[in-house]
């Protein structure tokens, strides 16, 4: 049975309503089943979450506390609060890069802070926004993240570059900044604060599109790779949130008056492609028609639609409002179907639909999971934590659990090959030694051109250690093979004794004797074999023992 659920988070704006049960009065994050039943499944307490400050992974829920520099971490498996993590800056947005197991944090001073959940390492970007980072969206390729701010600027960042481990620069270096910590591209067409941002579903960065809407009701649909504008739309109401439908034909925008604005991106000049940025329609603004606005029931006092999400098939829309109401909209009929729940005293600020469960081919997950997060090491100003031979910190430890999906993959990369091996492959060890040798060789000459005997000695020592490791690995593999052979021989002897025991039983029965008595000698031999270990007998011993034991039983 297909089951769809979503996570909703709220910001507490006044004391809990009296009609709420005691179990819900301190709850700020809700795991709610959407279908087949509309029912609350789990609540996480002690959180007040501002807009765009919730992130959900396959194993955890992360909630930045409103007005604080604190992130609460909840375990989805154990359904409890796992950690409370303080940060040096107040947090204004969150996003989770699931494939990289990285929590991306937008700060009040315009920076991005990246927390590696499996290692505890924290890296920061340059301060590229002059105001707080209020929106973070991870691109579908899993390698880029988009940030937006009230300063009207949208930045595109490379996660690979932001996470690259590099040695701290010399204090007297002429370079004042690290270009890898800066945005790879910037979209600067907006003229007022960015209020809503959504990215398409394409896995290819070059074909993906983005929709962004600002406080002045201007909405741009633009290419992620070229930054060229594909459509310019003037909205009817001030936007608050946005989302693409599953096939990217429409964009749904939650508005400040609680309505939903539907943008059919293919409806404007159907004779031109949306990806044709050279078309005249790209720069020509279109006023959204009045039928594009879906209004909630007139009697309701919902407040702004702060968050929005879609069902898996794109037929149902969910909006969260300032009044705490969650509404379900019928996309085909353009109207409200039902009220999912009402959290009266709390403002619904975040919604995230989870991956459906119940398919015949279940989701296998990625190559690894992070069962328990590693708290961040916030020593951001201390450059002395790197090792002497590389830029990797000396305390860099990876804590992950490799999944069965990774083990089932055909070896196609060095990492997968290593996972399928009994020990580190020789090729990886050779590359490591060559890398260290090259590094030491390039640094063995000082300004006068003389070689450094210390570095050469270290290289020789490493090569000797490598030879020892190889011999130890070979010895262990040989020992394991011998142990396996002994085990197989022991099983064969056990089976042979079992056959003789059954034959003795039936022969005794046939001769009118006691079958149990005839089996006792064989049972004793079986007990002796069971008490042996795989290391007791060599192959030579086994070959001479089988016939002796069996004949003794007869």
N, C-alpha and C positions, 0 to 999 in steps of 0.2 A: 504494500500500500504506500502510495506517495505521500510524504509528509513534508509540509513547508512550514518553516518557523522564521521568526525575525527577533532581533534584539532591539529594544527601545531603551533610551536613557532620558532622564529628566533633570531639570535644574530646579531645585527647591526655592520657591519665591515667597512662600508663607507657610505657617504651620500646617501640618497634615489635617485633612478634613476629619470631622468626627465620625462620618459614616464608614471610613476605612477601618478594616480589621486591624488588630494590633500587629499581626504578621506582616502587614503591608505599610505600616506607618513610617518605617525607617528605610524602605526599599527605594533605591534610585535607579536601578537597572533591571529590566524585565526581559526574561526569555519567554516569548509568547508564541504559541502554535497558531498558525494562520489557517491551515486546512489539513485534514478534513474537519477538525474541530477548532473553533475559536476559543482558546482557553489559555490561561496563564500557567506555564509549566514551572518556572523557577524565578526567584527574585534575589538580587544581590544588594546587600544593604550598605549603608554608610558612604553613599556617593551622591554628589550634586554635580552634574556634568553640563558644561556650557555647550553651545552649538559647535559642531564639528570637532568635539573633543572625545569621541569614542572610537575605538579600533577593536576589531574582533579577528582572531586567528582561529585555526582549527582546534586549538587546545586552551586558549586563554581569552579573556576579555580585559581590555585596558581602558581605564577611565581617568582622564585628567580632571582634577577637581577645580570647580569654578573659582576664579580669583586666587588660586593657590599654585605653588610650584611643586605639586604632588601628583603622582599617578598611582591609582589603586589597581592592583593586578588580581584577577579572579580566575580560578581554575574551572574550566567548563566540565571537566571530568569529575572532579571532587565537589563541585558546586559550593566552593568556599572562597574566602579572600586569602590569597596566597602571600601577598606582600603589599607594603606601602612604601613607595619609592620617592624620596625627595630629590629635587633638581635645583640647580642654582638660579634658574630663571622661571618666572611665571609662564605657564603654558597656555597657548591660545589655539592650538589645533593638534590633532593626532591622525596618523595613518599607519597601517601595517603592511609591509611588503612580505607577504606570506612565503613566497619562494625563497627569499633570502633570510627569513627569520629575523627581520629588523623592524623595530618600532621607530617611526619617523616622527619627530616632535617639532612643532613650530613654536617659536618663542616670542616673547613680547618685544625683544630687541631686533627682530627681523632676521633671525638666523634659523637654520635647520640643525637639529641635534639628532644623531642616529645612534640608537642603542641596539647593539647586537645581543639578542636575547639568549643565545647559546654560549656566549663568551663573557658578557658583561662589559665589553669594550664600548666606549662612547667616542664618537667623532663629531666634529662640528663643521659647518660650512662658514663661508664668509657672510658678513652682514649685508645682504643684497637688497633687502626691503628696508625702507625707512620707517615703516610702521609695523605693527605685529603681523605675523603670518596667521591669517584667520582661516585659510582653506588649504588642505593638502589632499591630493588625489594621486594614487599610484596608477601608472599606465599599465595597460593589459599585458605588455611584453615583460613586465616584472623587472625592468632594468632602468626605468625612469620614473620620476615623481614630479608633479606640477604643484607649485605653490602660488597662492594669491593673497593679496593684502588690500587694505583700504587705501594704499598709496596708488591704486589703479594699475599696478604692474603685475604681470604674470610671468614667473620664471619656470624654466624646464631644467631639471637637474639630472645628472647621470649618477645612479646609485653606485655603479662600479667605481667611478672616480671618487665619490665621497667616502667610500669605504676602503679605498686603497691605503695600505699601511706604508708610510714613508718616514724616514728618519727626520727628526726636527732639524730645521735649517740653522745654520751657524748664526750666532747673534750678530756677527759683523758682515753677514752676507748682504750683497747689494739687492737681492730679491726680497721684497717686503711682503709678498703674499704668495700663496700656493694656488696656481691657476686651476688645479684639479678640484679645489673646493668651491669653485665659482659656477654659476649657471652655464649651461651649454647653449641656451637660447633664451630670448626674452620677447614676450608679446606686449606691445606698448600702445595699442590702439584705443584703449579705454581712456576716458577722461574723468571718471569718478570712481568711488570705492567699488571693488569687486564684491558682489553679494552671492553669486552662484557660479559653480564650475562643475562640469561633468566631461568625462572623456569617453570616446567610443570603445567598442569591444574588440577591435582588430588586434591580433597578436603581432602584426607587422607595424613597426614604428612609422615607416614611410607612408602607409595608407591610412593611418588613424586620424580621427578628427576630434575637435574639442568644441564645446559650447561654453561660452562665458557671458555672464550678464552683470551689469553694473547698476549702481543706485540711480542713475539717470534714465533707466529703462531701456538702455541700449543693449542688444544681444548680438554677439558675433558667433558665427560658426566658422571655424578656421582649421587649416591643415596643421597637424602637429609637426611635420617635418620641415615644411617651407614657411610656416607662419603666415601664409597668404589667406586673406579673408574669402570665404566661400559664400556666405550669406550674411546680410546685415538686416536685423529685424528690430523694430520698435515695439516694445511690449506695452500692454494696456495697464499693467500695475507694476509696482516696484518688486523685483524678484527677491527671493530669500533662499531658494534651493533649486536644484535642477537634476534631471536624470535622463539618459537615453533609454529608449525602448530596446528590446533584445536584438532587433534587426536594424536599428539606427534609422528608421524612417521618420520617427517623431521624437521630439524633446518635450518633456513635461516640466513645467516651472511652477514651484510653489510661490505664492504671492503674499504680500504684507496684509492683504485684506482677507486671507484665508481661502482664496480661490485658487484654481489650477489653470494655468495657461498652456494650451497644447499647440505646439509648433510642428506642422507637417513640413519637413525640410525638403520634400520633393514637390510640394504644391506650387512653388513659385517658378513660373516659366518652365513648364515641364519639358520643353524642347531643349533645355541645356542641362548638362550634368552638374551635380553638386560639387564634384571634384574638379570641375573646369574653372580654375581661379581666374582665367583670362576673360571669362564671360562678363558682359556688362552688368549682369545682375549681381555680381559679387560685391560691388561697391555701392549699389543702389539700395537705399534702405526701404524696407517694406513694413507698413503698419500692420500689425497683427489684427485680423478681422475680429469682429465682436463675437462671432460664433466660436472662436478659439478660446474663449474664457468660460470655464466651468465654475459655476457659483454654488456654494454650499446652501443648505436650507436657510431661508431668510430669517427665520426666528432664532437661529443659533447664534451665539456670541463666541465664536471660536478663537478669534485672534489670528495672528500671523501664522502661516504654514512654514515652520522653521525647518522641517525635514520631510523627505519624500523617498519612497522606494517602490519597486515593482515586483509582482509575482514572477515566478520562473517563466511562465508562458506569456507574460506581458498583457494579460487580460484584466488584471486588477491592480489598482494603484492604492497605496497607503500614504496618508499624510499625517504628520504630527503637528499639533497646534499649540499656541501660547496658553490656551486654557487647559491644556492637559488632555485634550480629546484626540483619539486616533480614529480617523475615518477611512472607510473602504469605498473606493470609487470604481464604477464600472467603466472601463475604457471605451467600450463600444457604444454605450448609451450616454456617456459624458455626464454622469451624475453620481451623487452619493448613493450607495446601496445600503450601508449600515454604519453604525457607530461600533467600532471594535471594543473600545473601553474608554473610561473617563478617569483621569488621575487628578481631578479637580484642583488640588492645592499645588500641583507641580506643572511646570511648563515642559512639554515634550520637545526635546531639542535634537535628538539623534535617532535615526532608524537605519537598520542594516539587515537586509534579507539574507538568511543563511542558505547554504547549498542544500537543495532538497535531498531527502533520503528515501529509500524504498525502490530505487531503480533495480532492474534485473542485473545490470552491470554496475555494481556499486563503485563509488569513488574510492580509489586505492591510495590517495594521498600522494605527497611528494616523496623524494628520496629519503627524507628524514623528518622527524618531529622533535620538538623541544618539550619534553614532558614536564620539566621544571625550569623556570626561567632563572638566569643568573643575574643577580643584582648588579647594577652598573657601577663601574669604577670611575668616579667623577674627578680624578686627578688630571684635569684638562690642561693644566699649565706646567706640569712636570715632564720635561722631555727626557729624563734619565731612565725611563723604564724600558728602553729598547736594549736589545742584546748587543754584545760586542761584535758579533759576526754578521748580523742582519738587522733589518729594520723592524722585525717582529718583536713585540714586548716579551720580556722574559716570563711573565706570568700569564701569557695568552693560552688559555685552555678551552677547548671546544667540548661542550657537553650536549651531545645529541643522541638520539636513538634511531639507528638505521632501520628503515621499513622493509617489509617483504617485497614491496614494489621495486625497490632499488636492487635487491638481491636477484630478482627475476629478470632483470635487464640483461641483454646480451652484452658482454664486455665490448665497449666502443670507445672508452676513454681511459685515461690513466687512473682516475678515481675508481671507476667501476671495476677495472682490472685488479686494483689493489683490494677491493672488497671481496672479490672472488678468490683471492690467493690466501694460502695458509700463513704467509708472512709477507713483508714488504718485497715487491718484485725487485729483481736485480737491476732492472732498467731505472727504477726510481732512485735506488741507492747510487747508481752510477751517475745519474744526472745531478744528484745532490753534491757528490764529491767533485764533479767537474765544475759545478757552479761555485763551490767554495774555493777550488783550486784557481779558477779564473779570477775570482775576487781577490784572493791573496796575491796572485801573480801580478795583477794590475796595480797592486799597492806595495809591491816589494822594492820599488825603486824610490829613493828619496830625491831631494832636489839635486844632489851631487851625482846621482845615477848609480849609487851603490845599493846592492841587494840587501834585503832585510832577512838575516838568518833566522830570526824568531818566527816570521811568517812561514818560511820554507819548512822549518821544523814542525810547526803546527800542521801544515799540509801533510807531511810524512806521517805524523802521528794519526791523523784522520784516516789516511789510507790503510795504515796497519790495523786500526780499529775496525775498518770496513771488512778487511780480510778475516778478522776474528769473528765478526758478526756473520759473515757468509758461512764460515765453517760451522758455527754454532747452529745456524738455521738448517744447514744440510744434515748435521747430526740429529737434530730434533725430527726432521722429516723422515730420516732413515729409521729412527727409533719408533716413530708413529707407524710406519709401514710394517716393521717387524711385529709390533704389538697387534696390529690388525691381522697379520697372517697367523699369529699364535691364537688369536681369538677365533678365527675361522676354523683352525684345526681342532680347537677344543669343542666347538659346536659340532663338528663332524663326528668326533669321538662320542659325544653325548648322544647323538642321533643313532650311531651304530649300536651302542649299549641298549638304547631304547628298543631297537628292533629285536635284538637278542632277548630282551626281557619279555617282550610280547610273545615271541616264539616259545620261550620256556613256559610261559603261563598256559598257552593253548596245548602244548605237548603234555604238561602235567595233568590238565583237565582230561585230555584224551586217554591218558594212562590211568585215570581214576585217582590221581594224587592231588595234594593241596597246591593250588596254583599260586597262592600268596607266598607260601614257603619257597616255591621255585623262583620267585622274583626277588627274594630278599638279598641274595648275593649281588644281583645287578643293581638294586637300589643303593647298596653300599658303594658300588663303583660310581654311580651317578652322583652320590653325595660327595665323593672325593673329587670328582671332576668339577662340581659346582664350587667347591672350596678353593680350587686353584685360582691363581691370578694369571693374567695374560703374560706376565713376565717370568713365570716359573719354569716353563718348558721351552726349550729351543725346538726348531723344526726337526733336528736329528733325534731328540728325545721322543718326540711325538710319534715319529715313524716306527720306532721300536716298541712303543707302549701299547698301541691299539690292539694288536693281535693278542698280546699277553693278557690284558684285562678281559677281553671278550671271551677268550678260551677259559680263563679262570672261572668265569660265571657259568659256563656250561658244565 
